[in-house]
Structures are given as C-alpha cells and as structure tokens.
Amino acid sequence: MIVFPNAKINIGLRITGKRADGYHDIVTVFYPVRLCDALEFVVPDQPIIKDILRETGVESGSELYDNIVIKTLLRVRERSSFPFLKIHLHKGIPAGAGLGGGSSDAVYLLKVLNKHFGLSFNNQDIKAIAQEMGSDCPFFIDGIPSLASGRGEILTPVKPVLSGYYLAILNPGVGIKTGEAYQNCLPQVPSTDLLQLVDLPVLEWKGLIVNDFEDYAFKKYPIIGNIKEELYRSGALFSLMSGSGSSVYGIFSEKPKLSEKLKEFMIWEGAM
C-alpha cells in the first residue's frame, strides 16, 4: 500500500497569544501543494517481531525510530491490533522547512492504516489522534485550503485563491525548530482579518499578509530574507516564508525566469 503525503504552505501566519497549555494560538491559511513524500507499507509474508522503517530521500532530521511515522504507528497500536509492518518513507519534503512534511506523513499513515486494516476509526477518532501528533496534523485529514485558528486545529474552508497562479517553493537548506521560533516571537492580536485579506487580489497581498516568524528567521539566517527579496525582483506578485521556516514561496502570474542562483534552492514549482 503506497500513499503520497503532500506538503502545505502558509498564507500569512499571526501568533495571537500564549495558551495555558504551553501552546500558542495562531491564525493562518493552510494551502495544499503537490510537493510530496512517498510512504509505503507491506505486511511481510513471514511475520516479524517489530515494525521496520526504511527512509530514503532528503534527511528527515530525526532519529529513524524517533520519526513521527513510527510515533503515529505506535499510537494507533494502542487502540487496535494488526500485523507488524515493513515501511518505506521516501522524503521529498525537507524537514524544518515550514511545509508540514512530517505532519502529512503521520496523517496519511493514520488514514491508510484505518482503511487497509478496517480499524473502524471515525472522523473524530482520526482527528483526536492527529491532534496528538502535531498542531497542523488535522489540516491534512481533508487537505483543502483552510483558515486555521487555535493551535491550528480549528479549520474553516476557504476558496482556492491560488487557482490559476504559478507557485515556486525554495529552500535554503537550513532548518528552524518550531519551538525555537515561537520562543523568539511576541504574540499580539492583529488589527486586520486574514480571512478578508486573502479575499483580496494576490497582487494586493504584499505588506498586508505577513508571517510573524519572518523577523526572527531573517535575522538568524539572512539567506531566507534574501531569497524572498530575489523572488520579488524576479516578478513575484507575492512572496512569504512558510510556517516557521525556512522555505520561501513566490506566487507568479505565469512561470517565471528565475536566476541560476535562485534555481539552486528550488524544491518545487508548478501551476496551481
């Protein structure tokens, strides 16, 4: 059984408060993109005594058996019984990139296990497990453009505002830990409504739709800010760092002619 967990970008990201449970409240728009991993599992012909994970592609940034795929698998095993598996995870989505790759892997595994083994998890069961694995995991259950609030688990569908545009996603090869990023940002309630802002033409987003993590990320890794500036110089209608970084995307009216310097950082491009 093979599935292809896809990435997401954030259109805007505001940190609105610190919660009593230690998490932060945010407002953002999660938007699915076709950059993806490949996740396959098989039930061996001869039974094995534990789950086996093999990982290829870009490095996930975690110890092999500390991977969110294994953590999700163990969490599901607490609720249901099924054979031990051989799993192959091929990473196309960089770790620490603000693209939700690990969260997507976790949710896709959860959904395919439920379907393949008939575990009888309903939507609430799946959402509950997903929330335990990561704040942005619930988005990947349906994976449609959504305004996210709370920790990121309160989702309201929005229009596919990027349809017809061309997207380029670049990654400078540096990773930013989400916890570190939150520690270096000051929560504040925004004066503008992100839901209204994304309804504006994309050309008007610049300067209005912001990511609160950018200031810290640009100071720690100036290359991230440089990539954003270069995307605007290359004709981007809008550019922003995704999530807590370090990937930056540019939205164009058509396929752009990017400099060789920018092409070195390209990890995905295509029509939306």
C-alpha positions as CSV (number, residue, x, y, z in Angstrom):
1,M,0.0,0.0,0.0
2,I,1.5,3.3,-1.1
3,V,0.4,6.9,-0.5
4,F,1.8,10.3,-1.3
5,P,1.7,12.7,1.6
6,N,1.6,16.3,0.3
7,A,3.0,19.5,1.7
8,K,1.3,22.8,2.5
9,I,2.3,26.4,2.6
10,N,1.0,29.1,5.0
11,I,-0.6,32.2,3.5
12,G,0.0,34.6,6.4
13,L,0.8,33.5,10.0
14,R,-0.1,35.5,13.0
15,I,0.7,34.4,16.6
16,T,-2.1,35.8,18.6
17,G,-1.5,34.6,22.2
18,K,0.2,32.1,24.5
19,R,-2.1,29.4,25.9
20,A,-2.3,27.9,29.4
21,D,-1.3,24.5,28.0
22,G,2.0,26.0,26.7
23,Y,1.0,26.1,23.1
24,H,0.3,29.3,21.1
25,D,-2.9,30.5,19.4
26,I,-2.4,31.3,15.7
27,V,-4.3,32.5,12.7
28,T,-3.1,31.3,9.3
29,V,-4.3,29.8,6.0
30,F,-3.1,26.4,5.2
31,Y,-2.9,25.8,1.5
32,P,-2.1,22.3,0.0
33,V,0.7,22.0,-2.7
34,R,1.7,19.0,-4.8
35,L,5.2,18.6,-3.4
36,C,5.1,15.2,-1.6
37,D,6.7,12.3,0.1
38,A,6.1,8.6,-0.7
39,L,5.0,6.3,2.1
40,E,4.6,2.6,1.5
41,F,4.0,-0.3,3.9
42,V,3.7,-4.0,3.4
43,V,2.7,-6.9,5.6
44,P,5.6,-9.4,5.3
45,D,4.9,-12.9,4.2
46,Q,6.8,-14.2,7.2
47,P,5.7,-12.4,10.5
48,I,8.2,-10.1,12.0
49,I,8.6,-9.1,15.7
50,K,8.6,-5.3,15.3
51,D,7.8,-2.6,12.7
52,I,10.7,-1.9,10.4
53,L,11.2,1.6,8.9
54,R,13.5,2.4,6.0
55,E,14.0,6.0,5.0
56,T,15.4,7.5,1.8
57,G,15.4,10.9,0.0
58,V,16.1,14.1,1.9
59,E,17.0,13.7,5.5
60,S,14.1,13.9,7.9
61,G,16.1,15.5,10.7
62,S,15.1,12.9,13.3
63,E,16.5,9.6,14.5
64,L,15.0,6.7,12.5
65,Y,12.8,5.3,15.2
66,D,12.0,8.7,16.7
67,N,10.3,9.5,13.4
68,I,6.7,10.8,13.5
69,V,5.7,7.9,11.3
70,I,6.8,5.4,14.0
71,K,5.2,7.5,16.7
72,T,1.9,7.5,14.9
73,L,2.1,3.8,14.3
74,L,2.6,3.1,18.0
75,R,-0.2,5.4,18.9
76,V,-2.6,3.6,16.5
77,R,-1.4,0.2,18.0
78,E,-2.5,1.4,21.4
79,R,-6.1,1.3,20.1
80,S,-6.0,-1.6,17.6
81,S,-4.2,-4.8,16.7
82,F,-2.7,-5.5,13.3
83,P,0.5,-7.2,12.0
84,F,3.9,-5.6,12.3
85,L,4.8,-3.8,9.1
86,K,7.8,-3.0,6.8
87,I,7.6,0.7,5.9
88,H,9.5,2.7,3.4
89,L,9.4,6.5,3.7
90,H,10.9,8.4,0.8
91,K,11.2,12.1,1.7
92,G,10.7,14.7,-0.9
93,I,9.6,17.4,1.6
94,P,12.6,18.8,3.6
95,A,12.5,18.8,7.4
96,G,12.4,22.1,9.3
97,A,11.1,23.7,6.2
98,G,7.7,25.0,7.3
99,L,5.9,22.7,4.8
100,G,4.3,20.2,7.2
101,G,6.0,17.2,5.7
102,G,6.2,15.2,9.0
103,S,2.6,16.0,9.9
104,S,1.4,15.0,6.5
105,D,3.3,11.7,6.8
106,A,1.6,11.0,10.1
107,V,-1.9,11.7,8.9
108,Y,-1.6,9.8,5.6
109,L,-0.3,6.8,7.5
110,L,-3.2,7.1,10.0
111,K,-5.8,7.2,7.2
112,V,-4.3,4.4,5.2
113,L,-4.0,2.1,8.2
114,N,-7.6,2.7,9.1
115,K,-8.7,1.9,5.6
116,H,-6.5,-1.1,4.9
117,F,-7.0,-2.9,8.2
118,G,-10.6,-1.8,8.7
119,L,-9.8,-0.3,12.1
120,S,-13.3,1.5,12.2
121,F,-11.9,4.9,13.3
122,N,-14.4,7.6,12.6
123,N,-13.6,11.1,11.8
124,Q,-13.4,12.2,15.4
125,D,-11.1,9.3,16.2
126,I,-8.8,10.3,13.4
127,K,-8.8,14.0,14.3
128,A,-8.1,13.2,18.0
129,I,-5.0,11.1,17.1
130,A,-3.9,13.6,14.5
131,Q,-4.0,16.4,17.1
132,E,-1.8,14.4,19.4
133,M,0.8,14.1,16.7
134,G,1.0,17.8,15.8
135,S,-0.9,21.0,15.7
136,D,-1.1,21.2,11.9
137,C,-1.9,17.5,11.5
138,P,-5.7,17.9,11.4
139,F,-5.4,20.0,8.2
140,F,-4.0,17.0,6.3
141,I,-7.1,14.9,7.1
142,D,-9.1,16.7,4.3
143,G,-6.2,18.8,2.9
144,I,-8.3,21.6,1.5
145,P,-7.4,25.3,1.7
146,S,-8.4,26.3,5.2
147,L,-8.2,29.2,7.7
148,A,-6.7,27.7,10.8
149,S,-7.0,29.1,14.3
150,G,-6.5,27.8,17.9
151,R,-3.3,25.7,17.8
152,G,-4.0,25.2,14.1
153,E,-6.7,22.5,14.6
154,I,-9.8,24.8,14.2
155,L,-10.3,24.8,10.4
156,T,-12.6,26.7,8.2
157,P,-12.6,26.0,4.4
158,V,-11.6,29.0,2.2
159,K,-11.8,29.5,-1.6
160,P,-8.9,28.1,-3.6
161,V,-7.5,31.6,-4.1
162,L,-4.3,30.4,-5.8
163,S,-6.0,28.6,-8.7
164,G,-4.6,29.8,-12.0
165,Y,-1.3,31.1,-10.5
166,Y,2.2,29.7,-10.7
167,L,4.0,28.7,-7.5
168,A,7.7,28.3,-6.8
169,I,8.9,27.0,-3.4
170,L,12.6,27.4,-2.5
171,N,14.5,26.1,0.5
172,P,17.9,27.4,1.5
173,G,18.9,24.1,3.3
174,V,18.8,25.5,6.8
175,G,16.3,24.2,9.4
176,I,14.4,26.1,12.0
177,K,13.0,24.4,15.1
178,T,9.4,25.4,15.6
179,G,9.8,25.7,19.4
180,E,12.8,28.0,19.0
181,A,10.8,30.1,16.5
182,Y,7.9,30.6,18.9
183,Q,10.3,31.5,21.8
184,N,11.6,34.4,19.7
185,C,8.3,35.9,18.7
186,L,6.0,38.2,20.7
187,P,2.3,37.2,20.4
188,Q,-0.1,40.0,19.6
189,V,-3.7,40.3,18.3
190,P,-3.6,41.5,14.6
191,S,-5.6,44.6,13.7
192,T,-6.6,43.0,10.3
193,D,-8.7,40.0,9.5
194,L,-6.7,37.4,7.5
195,L,-9.9,35.9,6.0
196,Q,-10.7,39.3,4.5
197,L,-7.1,39.8,3.3
198,V,-6.9,36.6,1.4
199,D,-10.1,37.6,-0.4
200,L,-8.2,40.5,-2.0
201,P,-6.4,40.1,-5.3
202,V,-3.0,38.4,-4.8
203,L,-1.2,41.5,-6.2
204,E,-2.5,43.4,-3.1
205,W,-1.2,41.0,-0.5
206,K,2.3,42.4,-0.2
207,G,2.7,44.3,3.0
208,L,-0.8,43.2,4.3
209,I,-0.4,39.5,4.7
210,V,2.6,38.8,6.9
211,N,4.3,35.9,8.8
212,D,5.3,36.8,12.4
213,F,8.2,34.3,12.2
214,E,10.0,36.1,9.5
215,D,11.8,38.7,11.6
216,Y,13.5,36.1,13.7
217,A,14.2,33.8,10.8
218,F,15.7,36.5,8.6
219,K,18.0,37.7,11.5
220,K,19.2,34.1,12.2
221,Y,19.5,33.1,8.5
222,P,19.7,36.2,6.3
223,I,19.7,34.0,3.2
224,I,16.0,33.4,3.8
225,G,15.2,37.1,3.5
226,N,17.5,37.3,0.6
227,I,15.5,34.6,-1.3
228,K,12.3,36.5,-0.6
229,E,13.7,39.7,-2.0
230,E,15.1,38.0,-5.0
231,L,11.7,36.4,-5.8
232,Y,10.1,39.8,-5.8
233,R,12.9,41.1,-8.1
234,S,12.0,38.1,-10.3
235,G,8.4,39.3,-10.7
236,A,6.6,37.5,-7.8
237,L,3.2,39.0,-7.1
238,F,3.6,37.9,-3.5
239,S,6.3,36.1,-1.5
240,L,6.4,34.8,2.1
241,M,8.2,32.4,4.3
242,S,6.0,29.4,5.0
243,G,5.3,28.4,8.6
244,S,8.2,28.8,11.0
245,G,10.6,28.5,8.0
246,S,12.8,28.0,6.3
247,S,11.1,27.6,2.9
248,V,10.0,30.7,1.0
249,Y,7.5,30.7,-1.8
250,G,6.7,33.1,-4.6
251,I,3.4,33.4,-6.4
252,F,3.6,34.4,-10.1
253,S,1.0,35.1,-12.8
254,E,3.0,32.7,-15.1
255,K,6.1,30.6,-15.0
256,P,9.0,33.0,-14.1
257,K,12.5,33.2,-15.4
258,L,14.5,32.8,-12.2
259,S,18.2,33.4,-11.8
260,E,20.6,30.5,-11.6
261,K,21.2,31.5,-8.0
262,L,17.6,31.1,-7.1
263,K,17.2,27.8,-9.1
264,E,19.8,26.3,-6.7
265,F,17.2,26.5,-3.9
266,M,14.2,25.3,-5.9
267,I,12.4,22.3,-4.4
268,W,9.1,22.6,-6.3
269,E,7.4,24.7,-8.9
270,G,4.2,24.4,-10.9
271,A,0.8,25.7,-11.8
272,M,-1.7,25.7,-9.0
